[in-house]
């Protein structure tokens, strides 16, 4: 038997009450290949198989309607099965980090099915049930605030399925310029997480990609209408070739040129400026039967230049990983050159290059003299992009780099953001930045804006995006202005005569960019009174008063979604890695109440018609590499197919590493389960199990073998049985002399050969409590379990009781019982409390 590491398994309450404390061990795999590989994207292999359509997504279109400062977007995905086998299509796609997704519908032939929001588990359960019944269904899930997955089941041969998703977002101008960005492709993500330890929201990282330079296999189209309420001086698209015109009402119409139909490999970016340099500001309101919403956009005063700026220390962290090869690293070199040359000789600086490793160009920060800058730049110019993107170790070293207290410190991170550790990064910045600040520069055509925006937010700095060298020059100039002096500090919002509540954000950072101050909220009663904004500028105090009688009340239905999305943004997007139940419950309630996609709620649509062919092959739609990104971004992964074999007994959603009750996948790739119940009757143990038999071997099982080991890995006893049940006497043979036993269940074929990898299969360990401890625990547990409370509360309270008694294993098993037996909201609650328990004990689900 191999070395064991903890995994977790459900045991029933009778185990505890009868005097057993149980723990579960899993074999730590020492095999190579599949068992030890990290989560990684891979290059797809398209086989010539007319039976199977491996690219069912045929086209994506977006319709953008911008009214004032609010954009409403409809994204239409068309799936067509040109093969001869029914399909399930999985498609990972991006969206804006500010998108409030509020609707989805599915069209099957002439039938239109409106999707409903449900808890994430409930939506997935309904989808899987519909798939197994042969019904066409679609499921929209959030993996990150800017990464979604669409699953469409039972696409029959020659069928066309159209799924439409609707979202809204707020457009905030900067220096008088409005920008709307529509991401088209999710770039590869670098991850050091072992595949067998991946969480539910990490599965998407194992995503197939097309080769470098290859156009998308599906078409892309987008059109936008900008009705700003006032004349538009200029409107342009910096990313694609477009046609710009005016309609009769004076609105700008922007349409993608026909030559760009295969251009869904880079962000689509529209910029426009209002006549005379004006920007829309003021108060918007929307009233419903139950709630009233408001949005205040207030422009800050003009920037005041400060003559005397104290010396600063700048630490630049430059991503030199393989995904930055070519165009991105060239843009980065241009950007750094401009940034360094904007420093003053009285400033200090150092530069770190990071990939799998990280190194400073100098042992300590240097004066920003022309000579030192030239020497540092020469080191960067000679550097090629190689290796992975280990951002966290680089940040940790950078934060500990300088101990000088006489200088204000600024960190600058330059990266494409192709990593999967966004929240871990935010957490590190929040814990280690102290009195410094951090600016983030995203480089490339499909930047991970969630990471870039989040780093800047947590670092009290600003995010910048540079898709080319021209934008890099502009970004460097903005950076120079921002670090000189804030536009407005010590910002406070007050309400006079207006009963405002649920105001977001709760606190305001110093304003560095010349963009409006945004305040969301709700109000009770009449719309009356004033909203007062106060703060400090470089020249003195600032105050602005907005009279609510001037509010715009027309066509502002989106405000309820925008408020809800802003609240979720504050609670979840940039918050702790693991949220407490209070925060999770708030997010869940907001998602269900306002019909929004969140980390805990999903959209599901199910057609009522049952198709004849129910066995589906699962295909993960391959994505194009973003424009300018090389094959090196995917790494040295083996080529794989993106098609999973058709099998009703092996649902594609099965997560091989998630503890689903007691289900696990062995290192041999076969799904199996462990003993389901363990009960003590006198000196006897009853084992009862239920294996999730894989289609590849389930018909070969003739009988089972039960093996019993001691904790030193010595085999004490084994016996065969034809049923999934066995009664063992603990006094038999050598077993009586051991207080700790490990049980393993192994399916056998007709010849008696094991059908799973025995060495790497799992077992359940049992040890006895002494009599006094057993009596003490029982006296406390029984009242809790018999209390007149919800079953979920009783389970969680019992788990907490075990923790207090330092019975760690019993606490784990109680949480596992809760997670397995509860559903929806209560199951999620148990998962949150379980994770908090593990963190307190310094453990993890790995």
N, C-alpha and C positions, 0 to 999 in steps of 0.2 A: 504494500500500500504506500502511496506517495504521501508527502508531507501535507497536513491538512490546514485549511484556512476556514474561518467562520463563514457560513452562509446561514440562512434563516428558514425555519420551517414551522408551520402551524401544528400545535398540539391542542387537544381539547381540554376543557376545564377540569374534567374528571381526573386527568393526569395529576394536576396540582393538588386537588382535594384529597387524592388517595396517597399522597406522600411522595410523589416523584418530582424532581426538577429536571427538565430535559433541555439538552442543547444539541444543535445540529452541526455537523462538520461536512465540508465538501473537500474533495481531493483537489489540491492545488496542481494544476496541469503543468508538467514540465516538458510537454510536447512542443514541437515547433509548428510554425504555419498558422493555421486557422485559430488555434487556441490562444496564441500569444500576440496576434497582430493587433495593431491599433486601428481605431476608426479611420477610414481613409476613403476618399473618392477613387474612382478607377475609370479606365478607358473602356468604352463599350465595344463589343464585337458584334457586328450585325451579320447574322448568318443568312444565307439564301434559302429561306424556308417560306414558300408561298402559303403554308398552312397557318402561319403565325405572323400577325402584323406587330412588329417590334417598336414601331413609332406611331402609336394611335393618335397622339395630339397632332392635328393638322394645321391649326391656326389659332392665333390669339389677336384679338382686337380690343382697343380701348377707346371709349368715348368720354371726353373730358369737358365738363361744363363749368366754367369759372364765372360765378356771379359775385361781384364785389370782391371780398377777401376769402370766399369759401369755394373750394373745388369739389365737385361731385363727379365721381368716376365710376363707369361701368366697364368691367373687364369680362370679355366673352371668350370662352375657350371651347373649341370645336374638336370633338373626338370622333374619329371614324375608324371602324374596324374593317380593313380591306382584306383580312385573312379569312380563314375558314373555321377558326376556333373562337369561342367566347373569351373575352378579355376582362381583366381588371387592370386599369391604368392608374399608375401613381405618378404624380407630377409635382415637383418642388419648384416654387416660384417666389419671387420677392414682392415686396410692396413698400410703400413709404413708411418710415418709422412713426409718422403721425397719423397714419390711416385709421379711421374708425369704420371697420367693416360691419355694416348693419343689415345686409340682405344677401340672399343667394337663391337662385332658382335653377331648375333643371328642365330642359325640354327633350322629350323622347318622342320622335316623330311629331305628331300634332298635339301631344299631351304635354301640359305644363305643370310642373310640380314645384310648389313653393317650399323652400327649406325652412326648418324650424331650429331654434337654438335649444340645446340641451347641455347638461354637464358633459364634460369630455368623455368620461367613461360610458355614460348612457348613450351618447351619440355613436360612439364606436360600437357598442353592443347592438344597437338598432341596425347599424350599417352591416355588421357581420351577419346578423340574422337574415337580413334582406338578401345579402349575397348568397348565403347558403340555400335560401328558398328559391333562387333563380330570378329575383326581382332586380331591376336596374336601380341603382342607388348611387348617390354621391355624398361625399363627406369632406368638409373643409375644416382643417385643423391648423392651429398656430404652433409653430416650432420655436420661433423667436418673434419679437415684435415686428420684424421685417422679413420673416421667412414663413411661408405657409405651405401646406401640402394638400393637394386635391386628390382624392381617391374616387374613382368611378368604376363601379362593379357591374358585371354582366352586360358588357357592350357586345351585342350579338353580331355575327358576320353581316357586313353591309349596313349596319346600323350607324346612325349619326346621333351623337349626344351633344347637346349644347348646354354648357353650364355658365351662368352669368353671376358675377359677384359685384356688389355695389359697396363703395366706401366714400367717405368724405374726409377732407382735411382742410386745415386753416393755412392760408398763405400769408407769410409775414415778410414785408419788404425790408431790405437792408440797403442803406444809403440811397433810398428811393427806387431801388430795382426789385421787382417781384420775380420769383423763380418757382416754377413747377417742375418737379423731377418725377419721372415715371421709370422705376427700375424694371429691367426686362429679364435679367437672368441672375440666378444665385451663383456666385463664384465658389470655387472649391474651398473647403475649410481644412486647416491643419489642426490635427488633434493628437494628443498623446494618450488619450483614454484607450485602454484595451477594449477591443470589440466585445468581449464577453462581459464587460462591466458597464456597457453603455446604458444610459437612462432612456426613458421613452422619447424624450424630446431631442435625443442625439442620433436616432436611427437615420435621419435624413442625411447626415454627413456622409454616409456610405452611398454616394450618388454617382451614377455613370455619366461620363463626359465624352464628347466628341474630341477628335484630334485638333491640335492647334491650327488656327487659320480656316477651319472648316465652317461653312455657313450653317446656321440652324436648319434643322430638318422640318421645321414648321414655319409658317408665314407669320408676319407681324404687321399690324396696321394700327394707326392711332390718328385721331382727329380731335381738335380742341376748339372750343368757342369761348372767347374772353369777352364778357360783358361787364366792364368795370364801373359803369355808371357815369363815366366821364371819358373824354377823348384819350386815346392811347397814342403816345408819341412814337414809340418803337416797339416792335415785337419780333423776336428772332429765336432760332433754334441753333444752339452751338454744337449739337451732337449728331444731327441728321439733316439730310436734305429735305426741305419742306416747301410747300406753297402757302403763301400768306395773302389773304384777301380780306375785304370788308363786306359785311352784309348790309341790308337796307337800314337796320337799326344803328349801324355804326360799330357793331361788335367785330372783333378780329376773329377770323377763321384761319386755323392752321391745320394743314393736311399733309400727311406724309407723302413724299414723292413716290411714284410707282416703282422707281428703281431701288427703293429701300425695303422691299417686301421681305427680304431675308436679313434684316438688320436688328433682330432681337437679341443682340449679343452685347449691348451697351445701354447705359441709362439714356432715356430720352429727356432732354432738358429744354424747357421753354423759359425765356426771360422777356419781361416787358416793363416799360416805364410809362407812367401816366403823364399827360400833358402838363408842361410847366414844372415838372419835378414834384408834383403833388403826390401824396399817398393817402389812402383811405384810413381814416381813424374815427374814433367816436364810440358810441354805445349802441350795441345791438341787443334786442330782447326777443324772447319767444315765450308765450304763455300757453300752458296746457290746463286741462281740468285739475290736475293734481299738483303740478309744479310750474314755477316760472324761472326761466334761465336768462342770464345776461352775459355778454362778452364786451369787455372794454379794451380798446386798442388806443393807447396814448403815446404820442411821439415825445421822446425825451428832448431836452434842450440841445443846442449845438455843442459839439465838442470844444472844450477849452484846452488850448495847448499850455503845457506846463514848462516853464523855462528851466527850473532846477529839478532834475530827475536824479535821484541817488543811484550810485553804481549797482548793478545787478549781476547775478550769476545765472548763466543759461546752460542747461544740460540738454543736448540734442540726442535723441535715440532714433537711429535710422534703421529701418527694416531692410536688411540685405539678404533676405531669404529667396529661395528659388522662384516664388511666385512674382517677385519684383524684377525678374530678368527682362532685359530688353527695354521696351518703352517706359515702364514704371520707374526703373532705377535711373534712367536718363533724366526723366522729369524731376526725380528726387535730387539728383546732383545739381540741377539748375536751381531748384528751390533752396537748397542749403546754401549755395553760393550767394543768393540774394539775401537770405536771412542773416548770414554771418556778416555780410557787408553793411547791414543796417545797424550793427552794434557799434557802440562808442568805445574808444580806447580805454575808458575807465571801467568798462564791463569786463566780466570774466566768462569763459566758456570752456566746455569740453564736449566731445562727441563720442558716442558709443555706436558701434555697428553690431547688430545682432541678427542671428539666424538660429541654428542649434546651439551656438555659443554666443558670447557677448564680450566685447573688449573695447576699452576706451582708447582713443588715439594718444592720450597723454596720461601720466599717472595722477595728475591733479589738474584742476581748472587753470587755464592760462589767461593772461590779459589779452583783450581783443585787439591786439595790434595788427597792422597789415601783414607783418612777417609771420606771426602765429597763425593767422587766418589762412594765409597762402600755404603754409606747411600742412595744416589740417585738411584743407581742400585737396591737396595732392594725394593724401592717403585715401580719400573717398573716391577720387577719379579713377584710381587704379583698382578699385574693388569691384568684383563681379558678384552677381546675386547667386547664392547657392544655399542649400540646406533648408531646414524647416523654420518655423516661426515660433520660437520659444519666447513669447512676449513677457510672461510673468517673471521668469528669472532675471530677464533684462531690467524690468522695472524695479525689482527688489534690490538689485545691485546699484542701480542709478539713485534710488532714494537714500541709500546709505553712503553715497559717494563722497559728499562734501559735508564737513562738520562746521563750516564757517557760519557764524551767527551775525556777522556784520553786513551781510549781503542779502538782499531779497532774491529768492530763488525761483526760477521759472524753468519748467520742463517742457520740451517740445518733442512730441512723438510723430514720426513720419512713417506711414505704413499703408498698405492696401486693406488691412483689416481682415485678411483671410484666415481667421482663427475662430475657434468655437468656445473660447473661454471669456465671453463678454462680461458676465456677471462677476466672475472671479477677478477680472481686471478692475472693474469698478470698485469692488470691495478692497482690493489692494491699494488703489489710489486714495480712497476715503480714509483708510487706516494709517497710511504712511506719508501723506503729502504734507501734513502739519500746516505751516504758515505759507507754503509756496503755492504756486498755481501751475496749471498744465494746459498746454494748447495741443490740439491734435490735427494733423494734416492727413487727409485721405488722398492717396495717389492712385489714379487709374480710371478706367471707363465704367467699372461696376463695383465701386467701393462698398465695403460693409459699413454703411452709414450708422447703423446701430452702435457699433463699437466706437467709431470716430466721435459721434455726437455724445455718447455716454461718457467717454474718457474726458472730454472737454467739460461736460456738465459736472462730473464728480471733481474735476480739477479746478473748478471755478474759472475756467478759461473759455475759449471759443473754438468751434470746429471749423475747418476749412476743407474744401474739396478742390482738387486740381486734376482735371482730366487731360490737360496738355500743358506744354511749357508756357504758353501765354497766360493761362490761368495761374500757374505757379508764380509768375512774376507779380500778378495782381494780388495773390494771397500773401506774398511776402510783404508787400506794401501795406496791406491791411494789418498784418501782424505788427509792423513797426508802429502804426498809429495806436493799436490797442494796448500795447505794453507801456505807452507813454503815460496815459492817464485815463481812468474810466470816464464814461459819459455821465453816469449818475450812480451815487453810492447811498447806502443807508435808506433804501427805498421802503416806504411804508404806505399802506392803503387804508383809508378810513371811510366810514359810511355815516352820513348825516341825514337822518330821517328815512333811510331805506333799511328794511329788515333783511339784510343779506346774511346768507349762511352757506356752508359747503363751498367756501371760496378757495380757488386754486390759482397759483400755488400758495402754500401757507407762508412762505418766506421768499424773498427776492435776493438774488446775488447781485453783486456790482455789475452794472451794465457797461460792457466794453464795446459792443458793436452799436452802430447807429441804426437800431431797429426799434419798433414800438414795444412798449411795455404791454404785456398781455395779462388780463385778469379775467378768469372764468368764475361763475358763481350762480347761486340761486337766490331768489328773494320771496318773501311772504307778503301778502296783502297788496296794496297799491304800489305802482311804480311812482315813487316820489322821492324828493330829497336830492342830495348831492353825493358824489364820490370824490374824495380828496386824495391826491397823490402827493407825497412829500419826499424829499431827498436832498442830497448835497452834490453840488457840481464843483469844478475847479475854481469857480469864481464866487461861490457862496451857496445859500440855501435855495432850494427849488420847491415850488408849490403849484399845483394845477388842480382846478376844481371843475368837475363835469356835472352839469345839471341833467338829471334823468329825464326831464321833459323833452330833451333834444334827441332822445333815443329813436333809432330806426326799428320799427316793429314788423316790417313786411318781409315775407319769404325767408324767415330765419329758422325753419324747422330743423336744420342741421345742428343748431346750438345744443340740443339735448344730447346728441351723439358726441359732439366735440367736448362738451363738459365731461361726459362719462369717460371718454378716451383720455382726457387730461388727468382725471382722478386715477385711472388705472396706470397711467404713465408714472404718476407720483408714487403709487403704492407698489408697483411691480417692476416696471422696465429698468429702473436704475436703483432699485432697492437691494436688500440683502440677498445673498445667494439662496438661502433657505428662508422663506417667509413664515411667520407665525400664523396660527389659525385665524386670528382676528383679521389679519390682512387678506389671507386667502379667502375667507368668507365674504369680506367686502367685495373683492374682485368678482367672485362667483355670483353674488347677488346683483352687482352692476351689470354683468354680462347677460344674466337672465332677464333682468328688468328692462334693460334698454336694447335687448336683442342684438348684442355685440359679440364678435369673435374675440376671445381672450385666451390666456394660457390655460384656463379651466373650463371654457365653454366652446362648443363647436357647432357648426351648421350641418344638418343632415337632411337629405331629400330622398324619398323612397317612392318609386312608382308602384302602382297597385297590380300591374300586369305581371304574370309569372311566365318567364321564358322557358322553352322546352329544354334547352341545353343548360345544365346547371354547373358543370365542371368548367372552371375558368382558369386560364393561365395568367399569372400576374406579370405585368411588364412595367418596369420603372422607366419613365421617359428620359432618354439621355438628353443632357443639356449641352449647349455649345460653350466652349471656353470664352470668357469675356474678351472683347477685342483688345489686342495688345498683350494678352496673357499667354505665356508659353506652356508647352507640355510639362515643364518642370514644376508647375504649380500643383500638378496631380501627384508628382513624385514617382518613385520607381515601383509602382504597383503593377501587379500582373494584370494582363487583359482578362476581362471576364465577360460573360454574357449578362444581359439585363433581364433575362426571362426566367421566371420561376416555374417549375413543372406544375402542370394542372393537377390539383388534388383537393377534393372536398374535405379530406381529413387533416389537411395541413394548411390552416388559414394563413394567408400571407402576413397578417398582422402579428403573428406570434413573435414575441420578443424573447430570443434565446437566453437572455441574461437577466431578465426581470423575474423576481420571485413571484410567480403567479400562484398563490397558495403554496403548494409544494412541488410545482412543476419546474423542471430544469432541463437544460440540454447538456448532455455529456460531451466530453472532448472528442468523442467519435462522431458527433453531429446528430446523434439519435435522441429524440425527445423521450423522456421518461419521468416518472414521478416516484416519490418515496412513500414510505408507510404513512397512511392518512390518519390513523388513530393509534395511539399507544396507551393501553390501559393495564393497570396492575390489579390482579385478583389474587390475594394472598402472595404466594411466591411465583405466580405465573404472569406472563406478559402476553397480551393479545395484540397481534399485529394484523392490520387490515389495510390494504393498499389498492391503489388504482393507477395503473400506468397509462400515460398518454401515448399509446403505441403508435409509432411512426408507420406510415403506409408501407414503407419499405420492408418492414419485418413483422407487422402485427399479425399477419396470417400464419406466421411460422412458429408462434409460441405454442409449445406443448405443455410446459409446466414452469414453475418458478423454484428458484433455490434461495433459501434464506441463510445468510451467514451471520455469525455473531463473533465479534472481536473484543478484546480488551483494549484499553487505551494505549497499550504499548504495541499495538498492531498485531498481536498474536491471535491467530484464528482459534477460537474455543469450540465452535460448534457449527455444523451446517446440516440442513435438512431440506428435502424437496417436497413440494406440495402442488396439487393440481388446481387449487383454488387461490383466490386473492385474500387468503386468511390463514393465520397460523396461531396456535396456542403453544407457547414455550414455557417450560418449567425452569425457573432461574436456578434451581438446585441441581439441574442435570449436569453431569460431567464436571467440567472445570468451572462452570459458570457461578456456582454458589460462592466461590471465594472472591468474587469481584463485585464491588459496589458501582463500578462504571462499565457499561457495555455499549458496544456499537453494533447496530443492526443494518444489514444491507439486503436488498431484494433484487434478484437478478433473473430476467426472463431467459428461458432456455428453449432451444429447438428440439426436434425429435431425437436427435443424436445426443442431447445433453450439452450441446455447445452453447455458451453464453451469446446472447444476441446484442449485448452492449459491451462497452469497454469496462470490464470489471474493475480494473485498477483505478480508473478515473470516474467510476460511478459514485453516487453519494450515499451517505449513511446517516442514521439518527442515533445520537448518543444519549444514554440514560444513566442517571446516578440517583441514589436514594438520599432523602433528607433524614437527619436523626430525629428521634421521636419528639424531643422538646421543640425543635424548630418547626416540625410538622404541625404540632398542636397550636403553636403561636400564629403561624401563617393562616391556618384554617379559621381560627377565631376572628381574624381580621377580614379574611376574604369573604366568608359566608354572608355577613351583613351587607357588604357592598353589592354582592351579586343578587341578593334578595330585595334590595332597595327598590322603591317604586319610582324608577327613573327609566329613561330610554336605555335600550340595550347597549347602544353605542357608548353612552356615558358610563355605564357600569363596567364595560370592558376596559375603557381607557383609565378609569379610576383604579381598577384592579391592577392594571399594568403599572401605574404610578405607585401603588402600594408595594408591589414587588420591588420596584426600584428603591424605595425607601428602605426596604429590608435588605438591600444589596443582593437581591436574587436576580441578577442581570438576565440570566437565560429565561427565567419565567416571565420577566417583563417583556423580553423580545418575543417569546411565544404568544403572550397575550395580545401584543400588537399585531402579530401575524394572524392570530385568530380573527381579530377585528377587521383587518384588511381583507381577509379572505371571505368572511361571512357578511360583511356590510356592503352596501351599494351606494353609488352616486356620492352625494354630499357627505354622508357619514363615513364612507370609505376614505374619501379625500381627507377628512378631518383626522382619521386614525393615521393615515400616512404622514401627515404633517407632524403630529405628536410623536410618532415613531422616529422620524428624522431628528427631531429635537432631542429625544432621549439618546439616540446614537451619538449625537454631537456632544452631549454632556459626558458620555462615557469614553469619548475619544475614538469612537468606532465609526464605520461607514458601511453602506450596503455592499461595498466591494469586498 
